[in-house]
Amino acid sequence: MCYSAQIWAEHRKYVRAFGVEIDIKEYVKLFWQRNENDRIKVPKAMEESFTAPQGEDEAAIKSLTDAYKVQQADKLAQELFKQRKRLADAQRSLTAKTTKAATEATRIASTKIEWLLAKLADSRRTELKDSDSRIYPGYFAPVLIVENGKRLVRPMRYQCRPAGKPAAYDTRYPGTYNARRDSLEGFWKNQFGYTHGLMVVNAFFEHVSKPLKNASGAQTESVILEFKPRPVQDMLVACLWSHWTGDAGDDLYSFAAITDEPPEEVAAAGHDRCIIPIKPENIDAWLNPDPTNLAALYAILDDRERPYYEHRLAA
């Protein structure tokens, strides 16, 4: 599974590299919906790519993003006030009598205050870090597709909800951010050969189990490893996508990354799946699939880039 990835988040990079059009209306809709529902997640680097807007639509996105930042800062400030009051009340109780409840309240409030202060400081930060381009299941990311004969970049959610399925599919099948290669003609038969995309990735992250230090027996701990290709490169990760529409007229573009058996170094690090980076010369054939010739599509997946994946504990 590709639990997390570091991606190209800036839409203009796609324009420069692939000569694509931007589905700017879908970007506007995404940022408008996020202001109405803060459970919608967008990587910081993706929103910051609109700080110097070009045209009315990008200016609208910047305005929506600025309003969202104010909205979130207000929520954090309110929670900070609440936790500081909780801490003060607990400390007053402790001066009168030491109790387990007051001690625990002090600990919890102090931890939350520290987290909230860090979150507020991070929300004001303008200089981007690598982690600002990282996505997780449920996050939105730019996806390169072909529609009506033209290359297009559209924001889509990284967890595919196939067309025709109920919205509850998201919780029933939480792992649909990845599409196993051995399920392409089964679970993914309505997308494979029909709606293909590419996500540009330069690192991916996986949960693996490692033996506990100084522990006996079969005890393990879960750690997160960062895998980076060597030589350093941006990888064109093969994806499938779907356009879901609901009974109320709502809709969702979402996608999944195709995964396959891992190369030796990924398996040795403790993980059993790996994303598939296709070769640049196969972009057009992948994005314009022929459902009557699935063998050609499998051939593209086989004729993949094969970098060596170096790994380390994720920060």
FENKA-V198872 format. One record per residue. N is the residue number from 1. RES is the residue in one small letter. OMEGA is omega in whole degrees, -180 to 180 (999 if undefined). D_LAST is the distance of its C-alpha to the last C-alpha in whole Angstrom. Layout:
n={N & N}
res={RES & RES}
omega={OMEGA & OMEGA}
d_last={D_LAST & D_LAST}
This chain:
n={1 & 2 & 3 & 4 & 5 & 6 & 7 & 8 & 9 & 10 & 11 & 12 & 13 & 14 & 15 & 16 & 17 & 18 & 19 & 20 & 21 & 22 & 23 & 24 & 25 & 26 & 27 & 28 & 29 & 30 & 31 & 32 & 33 & 34 & 35 & 36 & 37 & 38 & 39 & 40 & 41 & 42 & 43 & 44 & 45 & 46 & 47 & 48 & 49 & 50 & 51 & 52 & 53 & 54 & 55 & 56 & 57 & 58 & 59 & 60 & 61 & 62 & 63 & 64 & 65 & 66 & 67 & 68 & 69 & 70 & 71 & 72 & 73 & 74 & 75 & 76 & 77 & 78 & 79 & 80 & 81 & 82 & 83 & 84 & 85 & 86 & 87 & 88 & 89 & 90 & 91 & 92 & 93 & 94 & 95 & 96 & 97 & 98 & 99 & 100 & 101 & 102 & 103 & 104 & 105 & 106 & 107 & 108 & 109 & 110 & 111 & 112 & 113 & 114 & 115 & 116 & 117 & 118 & 119 & 120 & 121 & 122 & 123 & 124 & 125 & 126 & 127 & 128 & 129 & 130 & 131 & 132 & 133 & 134 & 135 & 136 & 137 & 138 & 139 & 140 & 141 & 142 & 143 & 144 & 145 & 146 & 147 & 148 & 149 & 150 & 151 & 152 & 153 & 154 & 155 & 156 & 157 & 158 & 159 & 160 & 161 & 162 & 163 & 164 & 165 & 166 & 167 & 168 & 169 & 170 & 171 & 172 & 173 & 174 & 175 & 176 & 177 & 178 & 179 & 180 & 181 & 182 & 183 & 184 & 185 & 186 & 187 & 188 & 189 & 190 & 191 & 192 & 193 & 194 & 195 & 196 & 197 & 198 & 199 & 200 & 201 & 202 & 203 & 204 & 205 & 206 & 207 & 208 & 209 & 210 & 211 & 212 & 213 & 214 & 215 & 216 & 217 & 218 & 219 & 220 & 221 & 222 & 223 & 224 & 225 & 226 & 227 & 228 & 229 & 230 & 231 & 232 & 233 & 234 & 235 & 236 & 237 & 238 & 239 & 240 & 241 & 242 & 243 & 244 & 245 & 246 & 247 & 248 & 249 & 250 & 251 & 252 & 253 & 254 & 255 & 256 & 257 & 258 & 259 & 260 & 261 & 262 & 263 & 264 & 265 & 266 & 267 & 268 & 269 & 270 & 271 & 272 & 273 & 274 & 275 & 276 & 277 & 278 & 279 & 280 & 281 & 282 & 283 & 284 & 285 & 286 & 287 & 288 & 289 & 290 & 291 & 292 & 293 & 294 & 295 & 296 & 297 & 298 & 299 & 300 & 301 & 302 & 303 & 304 & 305 & 306 & 307 & 308 & 309 & 310 & 311 & 312 & 313 & 314 & 315}
res={m & c & y & s & a & q & i & w & a & e & h & r & k & y & v & r & a & f & g & v & e & i & d & i & k & e & y & v & k & l & f & w & q & r & n & e & n & d & r & i & k & v & p & k & a & m & e & e & s & f & t & a & p & q & g & e & d & e & a & a & i & k & s & l & t & d & a & y & k & v & q & q & a & d & k & l & a & q & e & l & f & k & q & r & k & r & l & a & d & a & q & r & s & l & t & a & k & t & t & k & a & a & t & e & a & t & r & i & a & s & t & k & i & e & w & l & l & a & k & l & a & d & s & r & r & t & e & l & k & d & s & d & s & r & i & y & p & g & y & f & a & p & v & l & i & v & e & n & g & k & r & l & v & r & p & m & r & y & q & c & r & p & a & g & k & p & a & a & y & d & t & r & y & p & g & t & y & n & a & r & r & d & s & l & e & g & f & w & k & n & q & f & g & y & t & h & g & l & m & v & v & n & a & f & f & e & h & v & s & k & p & l & k & n & a & s & g & a & q & t & e & s & v & i & l & e & f & k & p & r & p & v & q & d & m & l & v & a & c & l & w & s & h & w & t & g & d & a & g & d & d & l & y & s & f & a & a & i & t & d & e & p & p & e & e & v & a & a & a & g & h & d & r & c & i & i & p & i & k & p & e & n & i & d & a & w & l & n & p & d & p & t & n & l & a & a & l & y & a & i & l & d & d & r & e & r & p & y & y & e & h & r & l & a & a}
omega={173 & -174 & -180 & -180 & 173 & -165 & 161 & -178 & -175 & -176 & -177 & 176 & 178 & 179 & -178 & -173 & -171 & 180 & -175 & 168 & 179 & 175 & -171 & 179 & 179 & 174 & 179 & -179 & -180 & -177 & 175 & 180 & 179 & 178 & 178 & -175 & -174 & 171 & 175 & -174 & 179 & 178 & -176 & -179 & 180 & 179 & -178 & 179 & 178 & -178 & 175 & -170 & 175 & 180 & -175 & -178 & 178 & 176 & 177 & 178 & 178 & 179 & 178 & 180 & 178 & 179 & 179 & 180 & 177 & 180 & -179 & 177 & 177 & 179 & 179 & -180 & 178 & 179 & 178 & 177 & -180 & -178 & 176 & 176 & 178 & 179 & -180 & 179 & -180 & 180 & 176 & 178 & -178 & 178 & 178 & -178 & 177 & 178 & 179 & -178 & -179 & 178 & 180 & 178 & 178 & -180 & -177 & -179 & -180 & 179 & -179 & 178 & 179 & -179 & -178 & 178 & 178 & 180 & 178 & 179 & -180 & -180 & -180 & -176 & 179 & 179 & -175 & 173 & 178 & -177 & 179 & 179 & -176 & 178 & 177 & 175 & -178 & 178 & 174 & -178 & 175 & 177 & 179 & 180 & 168 & 179 & -177 & 176 & -178 & 173 & -173 & 171 & -178 & 175 & 180 & 179 & 178 & 170 & -170 & 170 & -176 & 178 & 178 & 179 & 178 & 179 & 180 & 177 & -177 & -179 & 179 & 179 & -176 & -178 & -175 & 169 & 175 & 177 & -180 & 180 & -179 & 177 & -174 & 179 & 176 & -179 & -173 & -173 & 180 & 177 & -179 & -177 & -176 & -175 & -179 & 177 & 176 & 173 & -179 & -172 & 174 & 174 & 173 & -171 & -178 & 170 & 173 & 178 & 178 & 176 & 177 & 178 & 177 & 180 & 178 & 178 & -174 & -179 & -180 & 173 & 178 & 177 & 178 & 178 & 173 & 178 & 178 & -180 & 174 & 2 & -180 & -179 & 171 & -174 & 178 & -173 & -179 & -178 & 170 & -179 & -180 & 174 & -178 & 174 & -179 & -179 & -178 & 180 & 176 & -180 & -177 & 168 & -178 & -174 & 177 & 175 & 178 & 178 & -177 & 174 & -174 & 170 & -173 & -174 & 177 & 178 & -180 & 179 & 175 & -180 & -171 & 178 & 177 & 175 & -178 & 176 & -179 & 180 & -179 & -178 & 180 & -176 & -175 & -179 & 179 & -176 & 176 & -172 & 175 & -177 & 178 & -179 & -180 & 179 & 180 & 179 & 175 & 179 & 177 & 179 & 178 & -178 & -173 & 168 & -178 & 176 & 172 & -178 & 177 & -179 & 176 & 174 & -180 & 179 & 999}
d_last={19 & 17 & 15 & 13 & 14 & 13 & 17 & 20 & 20 & 23 & 26 & 28 & 26 & 28 & 31 & 31 & 29 & 32 & 34 & 34 & 35 & 33 & 34 & 34 & 35 & 33 & 30 & 33 & 33 & 29 & 29 & 32 & 31 & 28 & 30 & 32 & 29 & 26 & 25 & 24 & 21 & 20 & 17 & 18 & 18 & 21 & 23 & 22 & 24 & 27 & 27 & 30 & 32 & 35 & 38 & 38 & 36 & 33 & 34 & 35 & 31 & 30 & 33 & 31 & 27 & 29 & 31 & 28 & 26 & 29 & 29 & 25 & 25 & 29 & 27 & 25 & 27 & 29 & 27 & 26 & 30 & 30 & 28 & 29 & 33 & 31 & 30 & 33 & 35 & 34 & 34 & 38 & 38 & 37 & 39 & 42 & 41 & 38 & 37 & 34 & 34 & 33 & 31 & 29 & 29 & 28 & 25 & 24 & 25 & 23 & 20 & 21 & 22 & 19 & 17 & 20 & 20 & 16 & 17 & 20 & 19 & 16 & 19 & 21 & 19 & 20 & 18 & 16 & 12 & 11 & 9 & 13 & 14 & 12 & 15 & 15 & 19 & 21 & 20 & 22 & 22 & 24 & 26 & 29 & 32 & 36 & 38 & 42 & 41 & 39 & 35 & 33 & 30 & 30 & 27 & 26 & 24 & 22 & 24 & 28 & 31 & 34 & 37 & 39 & 37 & 37 & 34 & 33 & 32 & 29 & 28 & 31 & 29 & 25 & 24 & 26 & 23 & 23 & 27 & 28 & 30 & 32 & 33 & 33 & 37 & 37 & 34 & 34 & 37 & 38 & 35 & 35 & 38 & 38 & 35 & 32 & 29 & 26 & 23 & 21 & 18 & 16 & 13 & 13 & 11 & 13 & 13 & 15 & 17 & 16 & 19 & 19 & 19 & 22 & 23 & 27 & 28 & 26 & 23 & 20 & 16 & 14 & 11 & 9 & 9 & 9 & 12 & 14 & 17 & 19 & 21 & 19 & 20 & 20 & 21 & 24 & 23 & 26 & 27 & 29 & 30 & 33 & 35 & 35 & 38 & 39 & 43 & 42 & 42 & 38 & 36 & 32 & 31 & 28 & 27 & 25 & 23 & 25 & 24 & 26 & 26 & 23 & 23 & 24 & 20 & 18 & 21 & 20 & 17 & 18 & 18 & 22 & 21 & 20 & 21 & 24 & 24 & 28 & 30 & 31 & 34 & 34 & 33 & 36 & 37 & 34 & 34 & 38 & 38 & 42 & 42 & 45 & 43 & 40 & 40 & 40 & 36 & 35 & 36 & 34 & 31 & 32 & 32 & 29 & 26 & 25 & 22 & 21 & 17 & 15 & 12 & 9 & 6 & 4 & 0}
